[in-house]
């Protein structure tokens, strides 16, 4: 089943129909059509799932914010503040990426926004092309681990973990990852100044005080939105679903403040939300059919038997599962991995006594890497789509390698030292 699904995906068939079609063929062949008798009940339970309601609302919030020129103002203000430091533009891109991640959670929107705004400026000031591309892709994928993240909502539902707990647990690794990115850029700029030069300051520019005020005005609105959304969850005032509704309203308020509000903008944002949400839920339905056929034909028992007998017990299972997810991330999207692979691994982790929260954060951080790994890393495609002709595909591929290594290193620290992050 896995081999057939992977071959069809590589041939370019749509993900949802691939998993659904493979499930239908193998399920009917192995057990007959009665195997899908309970499929309508599974679909209905997905429709009634209040946790999954947060997905379209957070997507709507992200798309509205994408249309408010939020990223442009943030990058402009941060660039002026850090421009005088070697690697300052790259550091400002990382920090803006973190803010966008926490306020929008949409990786594609972050990468495209920074590719359009930050990439030309960094190239203009003779930043190394590979470092520039790697920084933008790395910053853009922070939306995968920093709450409110769509992947954390999906994992919470699949693994039966409260989404609020996942959001809290993901903050530590997310902050550490941002710190590692900034240290890497500072070190690179210190060792090779020509790769990330300081921007020559113009005497006609605003005073430092005015720059700080402008930066504060640009940062404050999205920061307030982040505090409203995440603060309401962490304080126990609202569920993630309720806070996602607050986020949607907050994004519209910001659109008014940035003078970008119009009913046409709301309509277009709603239409884009429907398209993205439909894609996610279509994959979920296909994955549900796939997991039904796989489970009813005994596949889950075989996997459990093999994985529980691995040498090293807990650590052996964790290392193998992380390697499998990392390998699959080169070829398929995080949504498919979450809906297909994770439901097979989660019961084994439970049997071995692995803390669900620890396992979920390991998976989330690992899945973040799938956005950067060639040949099918989505961030690479997003950036290439908006990059000028002088930036080649190989520049992007080579640029993301250090960031993939850094992300993998953080996964290793979570695996080996979960206590540092309050996990395990």
N, C-alpha and C positions, 0 to 999 in steps of 0.2 A: 504493500500500500504506500509506504513512504517513498520507495524508489519511483513508483508510477507517478505519484503526486509531484515529486521533485523534477522528473523529466518533463512533465506537462508544463510546470511553471517556467522551466528554462526555455521551453519552446514558445512561451509568451501567452499561454492561456490565462484568462482572468482567475485570480486566486480563489474567490468564493465558489465559482462553478467547477474549478479543478477539484477542490476538496469534496464538494457535494457529489460530483460525477464519479470520482474514484470510490467514494463511500457507497454509492448506489450499485456500481458494478461489482465490487468485492462483497458487499453485504448481501445482495440478491444471490450471487453465486454461492456464497458460503452457507447462508441461513434461509434464503427465500425472502419474498417481499414482506412477510410478516415482521421482519426485523425492524421495520420503520413504523410499526403501528403506533408507537408512543411519540413519534416525532412531533405531531401537533401539540402535545402537552409540553414538550420541551420548548417549542417556539413560544407558546403562551407564557411559560415561566420567565423566558427572556423578556417578553413584552411587559410583564408585571414587575420586573426587577427595578427597584427604586435606586439602587446604587448606580446602575448603568445609565440612569437619567442624567447623571452629572456629566457624562461624556458630551452630549450635544450642547449643554449649557456652557461648559468650559471652552469648547470649540468656538461657539458663538462669541464668547468674551474675547478670545484670542483674535478672531477675524475682525471684530469691531476695532480692537486696539491697533491692529495692523493698518487700518485705514485712517488712523488719527494723526499720522506723521510722528507718532511717539518715538519710534526708533531714530528717526532723523534728528529730532531735537536732542535726544539723549546723547547720540554719538557726537554731534556738533559740540555740545557743552563739555562732555568728558574729554574729547579730543583737545580742546583748548586748555583744559586743566592739566592733562598729563603730557601734552605735546612736547614740552621742554625736556622731558626725561627720555633717555634712550629706550626705545621700545614702548614709549608712552602711548602711541596710537594703538598698538596691539593690546596693551593692557586695558585701555579704555574700551576696546572692542570686546574683550573678555568680560569686563564689568557690566557693560550694556547688555551683552548676551545673557548674563546671569539675571539682570533685572527683567529683561524680556521673557526669560524662561519662567520666572516667578509670577509674571503678570499675564502672560499669554499661554505658555505651555505648548505652543505650536512650533515644532522644529522647522518646518518648511518656511513659515512666515519669517522666523528669526534669521535663517540663513540667507533668504532672498533679500530681506531688508538690509542686512549688513553687507551683503554682496554688492548691492546697488549703491550704498552710501559710503561704506568704509573702504571697499576694495580700490576704487579709483583714487581716493585720497592717499592711501598707503603706497600705491604704485607711483603716484606723483612725487612723493618724497623719498623715492628710491628704496623702499622696503623690499627685502628679498621676496620674490614671487611665491616661493614654496612656503616660507614662514607666514606670509599674508594669507594664503589659501588655507593652510592648516589652522591658523588662529580663528578665521571666520567659521570654518566647519566645526571646530572644537567648541567654540562659544555657542554656535547655533544648536548643538546637540544637548546643551545643558538642560533644555526643556524636558528631556527624558527622565532626569533624576530629581531635579528641583521641583518641589510641589508648587502649584497643583499640576501634576503630570498625568496625562491620559493613561500611560502604561501602568502607573501605580493604581489607578482606579480599576483597570482591567485585571491586574494581578490580585487586588483585594477581592474582587468578585470571584475569580477562578479559584483562589486558594482559601476563600472564606475568612479573610483577615479584615478587621475594621479599617476602612480607608484612612480615617484620621490617624490611627496608629502608624500606618505606612508613611503618611506625610511627615509625621514627627520623626520617624526613624531615618527618613531620607535626607533630612536637613544636614546632619553631620557629614555624611559622605559627599554631599553636594558642595558644601563649603570647603572641605578638604581638597576636592577636585579643582575648584576655582583657584585656591591657593597654590596648588601644584602648577597649574597653567601659568599663573603670574610669575612664579619663581623661575620656571623654564624660560619665559620670555626675557626676564631680567638677566638671567645667566647668559642666554644667547646674545643679547644686546651688549653685555659686558665683554664677552669673549670675542665677538665679531661685530664691532660697532657699525660696520658698513651694511650689515643685514637689517638693522633696525635703528636708523639714525634719529637723533632728536630733531624736532622741527625748529628751524630758526625763528625766533620770536620777532614779530613785527611791532615796532614802537607805536604804530597807529592803533594797535588793538586796544580793547578795553583794559582798564586797570584790573589787577588781580581780584580786588574786592568785587567789582562788577561781574567778573567771570564766575566767581563763587556764587554770587546771587543768581545768575542765569542758570548755572548748573543745578542749584538747589531748586529753582522753579521747575526745571525739566525733570528732576528726579522725584520731587515730592509727590506729585499726583499718582504715578504708578506705585510708589512706595506705600501710599495710603491705601490704594486698592489691594495691594498684597497683604497689608495688615488686616484689612477688613475680611478678605477671603480666608487667609490662613489663621488669622487671630480668632475668628469666630469658631473655626474648627478646633484649634488647640485649646481654647478656653471652654469648650464644651457647650457653647451657646447654640451652635448650628451644626447639623450634619453636613458632610461633604456635598450632598445633593442640594441642600438649602443654601450653602455658601456659594455653590456654583451659580445659583439664581441671583444671589447678591452680586457676584462677579459680573454677570451679564448686565445688570442694572448699572453697576459701577462703571463698566466700560462705556455705556451710553452717556453717563454723566461726564466722563472724561472727553468723549467725542464733542459734547456741548462746550466744555471748557476750552478745547483745542480748536473750536469753531469749525469742526468737520462734520457736524451732525446734519443729516438730511434724511428724509423718509426713503429716498432712493438708496442711500448708504445702508440703512437698516434692512431694506428689502434684499439688496445684493448680499449682505452679510448672512441673512437668514437662508438664502438660496445656497450659498457656499457651505453653510453649516449642514444643510440637508444632504448635500452631495457627499461631504466627508463622512457624516454620520451613517449614511446609507452604505457607504463602502465598508465601514467598520462592522456594522451589524450584518451585512451580507456575508462577510467573512466569518462572523460568529455563527451564522446559521449553517454555512458549509462545514465549519469546524465541528459543530455539534453533530451533524450527520456522520462526519468522519470518525469522531470519537465513539459514537454509538456502534458503528460497524466494527471498529477496532476492538472495543470492549466486549461486545457480544460474541465475537469470534475467538475470544480468549487471549488476545494480544496483550492486554494489561497484566494478566497473570504471569505471562512469560517474561515481560519486562521487569516486573516486581521480583520474580525469582532470580533473574540474572543480576539485577542491581543490588539486591540484599546479600548476595554471596560474593561481592567484590572484596578483594583484599583491602584492609584498612578500614572496613566498615564505614562509619560516618565520613571520614576524610576521603576515602577512596571513592565513595559515591559522589561527594561534593565536587571533587576534582574532575571526575568523568563527566558529570552533568554540566559543569561550567565549560569544559572543552567542547562538548556536543553543541551547546547553545552558541558558543563563540564560532564554531565551524558553520553551523546552519545560518548564522547571521551574515555570512559572506554571500548567501544565495537567496534567503527569503526574509520577509519583513518581520518586525517585532510583533505585529498583531497575530500573524499565523503561528509564530513560536509560542506566544502566550496562550492561544486557544487550543493548540494541538499538542505541543511538547510538555508544557507546564502541568496540565491535568494528569499526565502519565507519571511525571516525576514527583509531584506533591504527595501522593499517598505513600510512596517509598520513603520520602524524607520523614513523613510522620511516623512510619513504622520504625525507622532508625533513631527516632527521638530527636530529630533536628528541629530547632526552634523555627516555627513558620516565618516569623518576622525577619530573622537572619537570612533564611533561604530566599525570601521574596526580595530583599534588598540586594543580595548577591545577583539574582536574576535580572533585576531592574538595571543595575550598573553594567552588567554584562550585555544586556540588550541595547544599551546606549551605544556600545561599540559598533553594533550592526549598522548604524547610520553612517559610519566612517569607513567600513571595510570594503575595499574593491572586490569584485567588480560592480556590485549592486547596491553600494551604500547610497541612500537617498540624498544625504547632504551633498555628496559629490555631484550628483545630477543637478540639484537645486543651484549650486554655485556655478557650475559650468554653464547653466542656462542663462545666467546674468553676467558672466565674466566677459571682459573684452577679448578680442581675438588673440592678443599677445600672451594670454594666459592659457597654456595648453592643458589637456587632460592629465598628462604626466606631471605637470607642476602641482596639480591638485592632489593626485595620488601620492606623490612623494611628500607633499606638505603635511598630509594627515598622519603619516607613519609615527612621528614622535607623540602625537596626541592619542593614537591607538595604544602605544606602549604605556603612556601615563595612565590611561583608563584601565588597562589590564593590570598595571601595578596597584592601583587602588582596589580593584577586585581582589587581588592577592592579599592585600592588607586586611580587607574585610573578612576574607576566608581564614587567615591565620591569626588575626588579632581582633575578633569581634567585640571584645570588651572595650577596645578603644572607642568604639562607636555606640556603646550601650546595647549591643546585640549579643546573640549567642546564649 
